[in-house]
């Protein structure tokens, strides 16, 4: 894959990738940073991509790894100085967003890729490098946990 083809395909996938990063990180600045990092890593490794038809899957996987690296970096630099300025900021978070963040990593990955990034079940299983049946099982389990979490919050 040459650089021009990479640039065209990356540009066409940029919006979808940004939305995915935003769902993982919850912060627009961090999402842009993770997207930039993923594009940079993609440029460095585009010669290693053996099958160009899997470009979107490959780049999404790089993005997810960048998001997890950013989350790990954030956990190391948590500061008590970053408390919200007002209680209103705490209540601005959506219950679904909070419930999604509490899911285990493997379940959260499936839900984000499947329902928020618009990937098919097959694409989701390819991105995560898991069998399609495993993706179905994780999706079912995640939806059950989300439903239970959201129902308990309503009470």
C-alpha positions as CSV (number, residue, x, y, z in Angstrom):
1,X,0.0,0.0,0.0
2,X,1.5,3.4,-1.0
3,X,1.1,6.6,1.0
4,X,-1.5,8.2,-1.3
5,X,-3.8,5.2,-1.0
6,X,-3.2,5.1,2.8
7,X,-4.0,8.8,3.1
8,X,-7.3,8.5,1.1
9,X,-8.5,5.5,3.0
10,X,-7.5,7.0,6.4
11,X,-9.3,10.2,5.5
12,X,-12.5,8.4,4.6
13,X,-12.4,6.4,7.8
14,X,-11.5,9.3,10.0
15,X,-15.0,10.2,11.3
16,X,-15.8,6.7,12.2
17,X,-12.5,6.2,14.0
18,X,-12.9,9.5,15.9
19,X,-16.3,8.4,17.1
20,X,-14.9,5.1,18.2
21,X,-12.0,6.8,20.1
22,X,-14.4,9.2,21.7
23,X,-16.6,6.3,23.0
24,X,-13.5,4.7,24.5
25,X,-12.0,7.7,26.1
26,X,-14.9,10.1,26.7
27,X,-12.8,13.2,26.1
28,X,-12.7,14.9,22.6
29,X,-9.0,16.0,23.1
30,X,-7.9,12.5,24.1
31,X,-9.9,11.0,21.3
32,X,-8.1,13.3,18.8
33,X,-4.8,12.4,20.3
34,X,-5.5,8.7,20.1
35,X,-6.6,9.1,16.5
36,X,-3.5,11.0,15.6
37,X,-1.4,8.3,17.3
38,X,-3.2,5.5,15.4
39,X,-2.8,7.3,12.0
40,X,0.9,7.8,12.8
41,X,1.3,4.1,13.7
42,X,-0.6,3.2,10.6
43,X,1.7,5.3,8.4
44,X,4.7,3.6,10.0
45,X,3.3,0.1,9.5
46,X,1.3,0.4,6.2
47,X,4.0,-1.5,4.3
48,X,3.3,-4.5,6.7
49,X,-0.4,-4.6,5.7
50,X,-0.5,-7.7,3.6
51,X,-4.2,-7.6,2.6
52,X,-5.4,-4.0,1.8
53,X,-9.1,-5.1,1.9
54,X,-8.7,-5.3,5.7
55,X,-7.4,-1.8,6.0
56,X,-10.4,-0.5,8.1
57,X,-10.2,-3.5,10.4
58,X,-6.4,-3.1,10.8
59,X,-6.6,0.7,11.5
60,X,-9.4,0.2,13.9
61,X,-7.4,-2.3,15.9
62,X,-4.5,0.1,16.0
63,X,-6.9,2.8,17.2
64,X,-8.2,0.6,20.0
65,X,-4.7,-0.1,21.1
66,X,-3.9,3.6,21.1
67,X,-7.1,4.2,23.2
68,X,-6.1,1.6,25.8
69,X,-2.6,3.0,26.0
70,X,-4.1,6.5,26.6
71,X,-6.4,5.1,29.3
72,X,-3.4,3.4,31.0
73,X,-1.4,6.6,30.8
74,X,-4.3,8.6,32.4
75,X,-4.6,6.1,35.3
76,X,-1.0,6.7,36.1
77,X,-1.5,10.5,36.2
78,X,-4.7,10.8,38.1
79,X,-4.7,13.8,40.2
80,X,-7.0,15.0,42.9
81,X,-6.6,18.5,41.6
82,X,-8.9,17.6,38.7
83,X,-12.1,17.4,40.7
84,X,-15.1,19.0,38.9
85,X,-15.7,22.7,39.5
86,X,-19.4,22.1,40.3
87,X,-21.7,19.2,41.1
88,X,-23.5,19.9,37.8
89,X,-20.6,18.4,35.9
90,X,-21.0,15.1,37.8
91,X,-24.7,14.8,36.8
92,X,-24.0,15.6,33.1
93,X,-22.8,12.1,32.4
94,X,-25.3,9.8,30.8
95,X,-26.3,6.6,32.6
96,X,-25.5,4.5,29.5
97,X,-22.0,6.1,29.2
98,X,-21.3,5.2,32.9
99,X,-22.7,1.7,32.6
100,X,-20.6,1.2,29.4
101,X,-17.5,2.3,31.2
102,X,-18.1,-0.3,34.0
103,X,-18.2,-3.2,31.6
104,X,-15.2,-5.5,31.4
105,X,-12.9,-4.7,28.5
106,X,-13.8,-7.6,26.2
107,X,-17.5,-6.8,26.5
108,X,-17.1,-3.1,26.1
109,X,-15.0,-3.6,23.0
110,X,-17.8,-5.6,21.3
111,X,-20.6,-3.1,22.3
112,X,-18.6,0.0,21.1
113,X,-17.6,-1.6,17.8
114,X,-20.9,-3.2,17.2
115,X,-23.5,-0.5,18.2
116,X,-21.7,2.8,18.3
117,X,-19.1,2.5,15.5
118,X,-21.5,0.7,13.2
119,X,-19.5,-2.4,12.4
120,X,-21.2,-5.6,11.5
121,X,-20.8,-8.7,13.7
122,X,-18.3,-10.1,11.3
123,X,-16.3,-6.9,11.2
124,X,-16.3,-6.7,15.0
125,X,-15.0,-10.3,15.3
126,X,-12.3,-9.5,12.7
127,X,-11.2,-6.3,14.4
128,X,-11.0,-8.1,17.8
129,X,-9.5,-11.2,16.3
130,X,-12.0,-13.5,17.9
131,X,-14.5,-16.1,16.4
132,X,-17.8,-14.7,15.4
133,X,-19.6,-16.9,17.9
134,X,-17.5,-15.4,20.7
135,X,-18.5,-11.9,19.6
136,X,-22.2,-13.0,19.7
137,X,-21.8,-14.4,23.2
138,X,-20.0,-11.3,24.4
139,X,-22.6,-9.0,22.8
140,X,-25.4,-10.9,24.5
141,X,-23.6,-10.8,27.9
142,X,-22.8,-7.1,27.6
143,X,-26.4,-6.2,26.7
144,X,-27.7,-8.2,29.6
145,X,-25.3,-6.5,32.0
146,X,-26.1,-3.0,30.6
147,X,-29.9,-3.7,30.9
148,X,-29.5,-4.8,34.5
149,X,-27.3,-1.8,35.3
150,X,-29.7,0.7,33.7
151,X,-32.7,-0.9,35.3
152,X,-31.2,-0.7,38.8
153,X,-30.3,3.0,38.2
154,X,-34.0,3.8,37.4
155,X,-35.2,2.4,40.7
